[in-house]
Amino acid sequence: MSSPTIRAPRGTYDVLPDLAVLRAEVEQTAAELLEAAGYGRIETPAFESTELFSRGVGQSTDIVQKEMYTFEDSGHRSLTLRPEGTAPVCRAYVEHGMHKLPAPVKLYYFSNFFRSEKPQEGRYRQFWQVGAEVLGSHDPATDAESIVLAHTLLDRLGARGLRLRLASLGSPATRSAYTADLKTHLRDKSDELSPQVRARIDLNPLRAFDSDDPGTRRVMAGAPRLLDRLSPEDAEHFDEVKALLAAAGVPYEIDSTLVRGLDYYTRTLFEFSSDALGAQSGVGGGGRYDGLVAQLGGPPTPGIGWAAGVERILLSAGRQPSPPVGVDLFVAYETDRRQAFQTMLDARHHGLRAQMELTGRSLKGQLKHADRLGARFVAVVDDDGLQLRDPRSGTQEPVDSAQLIALLQAEVPS
Ligand code: AMP
């Protein structure tokens, strides 16, 4: 009896070579763009102490309430696979004393994240984000720079039908006074709300703006808006962010109902969506988090950041997996495997992309395989020694290995 097969867990997927090529392009484009703007790459561990997220992301959020992969290690410590990147970056900032570096500190990452969500197209349980964080600046130019960079990246990668929504959440004091009023509004109309929203009035009333339920939407249409309550300083900060975006030519819409699923945001909040995506239309988003570093035990440090989902960028750009890199030389052989092997290694040593026959095909089969691989040149080792073959005409002429390399180097663009 054969053994049953084992599949990848639900909501995860394998990155096969064709897809890896596309993802490498996203990573490379992000690295070029962000490094040119002064960002250094950071990679934090795939798992962290659970407390980092319960304290950093917020107890009332969907992420902490129901989406984390949490487990105990052999020392009875509670650990969690990272569901997002900002809290880990802030943890690393504090742990490595980066507040002593000249401000602002600019960091970016390209990492995998884990959320136990219901899988569907564009929503996975392991997914990748490219993200960027700036620590140590209150300046609205930092907010505008972050948004412009996210926009440029999405644009360069070909994301289609982009929409940028923008809001400000003001300071924590403004937000908590507003939240109290919002709760009153929701309680007054609680019989018109969906049961889920009703159950969360106390825990996270802002999320009611995200609901698709028609009754809840009617109630929210008449709800007070945080944007109308900003303090003069917060309003001035927001106005400057808007002016800088306008000057940069980045179109945006103000959306007073914008809320995001993380508790740490203050002031600027933004989200990119794509008309080319279905139900999961969010491509990326972020915001300012001026209290987070202090909340994690560090010195009071303002911060702002964003993250964009790699899978959704590729979906939105309509990019199809493309074959991996080509082959400059395929070495076929009839007689001397060792000479074929050495020829392949020599070619590689000289910077050429070379492969040889590895499965014992007939010469005819080897030539067919070279053709399938799209090899630009084919060398054949037979009774007459090393031959260079023209794949088009099928003619062969003897060469020595130095001639072969020189010829290929002249023909193959470096
Ligand atoms: P968030 O941290 O929830 O604001 O997510 C930022 C971006 O990450 C989103 O706009 C999506 O592009 C992507 N994202 C979030 N959750 C998932 C998921 N479960 N599967 C795939 N991409 C996701």
Residues whose N, C-alpha, C, O or C-beta is under 5 A from the ligand:
A	BS01	AMP	E84 R115 E117 G122 R123 Y124 F127 G282 V283 G284 G285 A307 A308 G309 R312
